[in-house]
Amino acid sequence: MKMAPGRKIDRFMLKDGREVVARLPRKGDERKMMRYINELAEEKAYISVEKKKTIKDEKKFLRELLAGMKSGKKTAFVFESGGRIIAMADSCKGACDKDGHVCKLALGVLKDFRGAGLGNLIMRMLIDASRKKLKCRVARLSVYAPNKPATSLYRKHGFRVAGRIPKGIRHCGEYIDEMIMVKEI
Ligand SMILES: CC(C)(COP(=O)(O)OP(=O)(O)OC[C@H]1O[C@@H](n2cnc3c(N)ncnc32)[C@H](O)[C@@H]1OP(=O)(O)O)[C@@H](O)C(=O)NCCC(=O)NCCS
């Protein structure tokens, strides 16, 4: 699937009948992205962001994301419903010559939109784009041990636990284990 930056690429119907548009991120998305990430941070979701982001943070994040996409090191999608970004996902290639075939995946869906099939859709899109656009052969994920929905989603898509870092994450002041999950793609 060839996609120009920012062009709407597809419309999907969730299990509950709501429509979601999937597209590439584009300049001008920073405010919507900030609302999205801050909603997850406020929920204390099991993601790497804990402190709320400012518009300046988000402008920098988006600038780096778009630059990474342009240079073929990253691929990303945003998912919109009712004019809001309600999910995001990205894949990033290893930076060295020797791990350029390995990509790291990250994704999140806002609470109101969970359990309706979006996670499954995102995983299929991310794996496909990591293989075809980034030319990666191995995908890896970092997941926090108590995050059962994410662990279950990743297992469903063929990821296996490659290692566990005891107390590898400090989440809201509490040390929890980090699991590294991998899949050949
Ligand atoms: C993990 C996450 C992306 C799943 O997204 P989702 O849209 O709810 O997923 P889906 O509805 O497509 O469900 C896909 C699979 O995920 C798993 N899953 C989803 N919700 C689950 C739950 N409450 N309990 C256990 N497994 C669950 C199941 O394996 C499910 O398979 P099924 O379709 O056969 O039921 C979502 O919960 C999320 O964004 N959480 C907050 C942020 C986060 O944890 N990101 C991942 C960081 S590693």
The ligand as an ORCA input file, in Angstrom:
! r2SCAN-3c Opt
* xyz 0 1
  C      -3.222     -3.162     24.496
  C      -4.218     -2.393     23.645
  C      -3.462     -1.712     22.498
  C      -5.253     -3.365     23.043
  O      -6.078     -2.630     22.140
  P      -7.615     -3.000     21.859
  O      -8.085     -2.113     20.773
  O      -8.384     -3.010     23.127
  O      -7.450     -4.503     21.322
  P      -8.561     -5.383     20.555
  O      -9.918     -4.973     20.931
  O      -8.224     -5.410     19.105
  O      -8.259     -6.827     21.165
  C      -7.202     -7.582     20.615
  C      -6.677     -8.599     21.581
  O      -6.069     -7.928     22.703
  C      -6.275     -8.701     23.864
  N      -7.096     -7.923     24.798
  C      -7.736     -6.752     24.556
  N      -8.340     -6.337     25.687
  C      -8.075     -7.256     26.631
  C      -8.404     -7.370     28.006
  N      -9.149     -6.450     28.638
  N      -7.920     -8.441     28.679
  C      -7.160     -9.375     28.081
  N      -6.820     -9.316     26.767
  C      -7.274     -8.274     26.068
  C      -6.972     -9.965     23.443
  O      -6.002    -10.914     23.107
  C      -7.715     -9.513     22.205
  O      -7.961    -10.590     21.369
  P      -9.471    -10.921     20.843
  O      -9.686     -9.984     19.736
  O      -9.383    -12.330     20.390
  O     -10.364    -10.693     22.013
  C      -5.017     -1.355     24.512
  O      -5.502     -2.018     25.642
  C      -4.205     -0.146     24.972
  O      -3.890      0.732     24.174
  N      -3.895     -0.043     26.272
  C      -3.249      1.151     26.837
  C      -1.893      1.446     26.262
  C      -1.019      0.219     26.219
  O      -1.011     -0.595     27.142
  N      -0.270      0.095     25.130
  C       0.641     -1.015     24.949
  C       1.931     -0.742     25.614
  S       3.043     -2.139     25.492
*
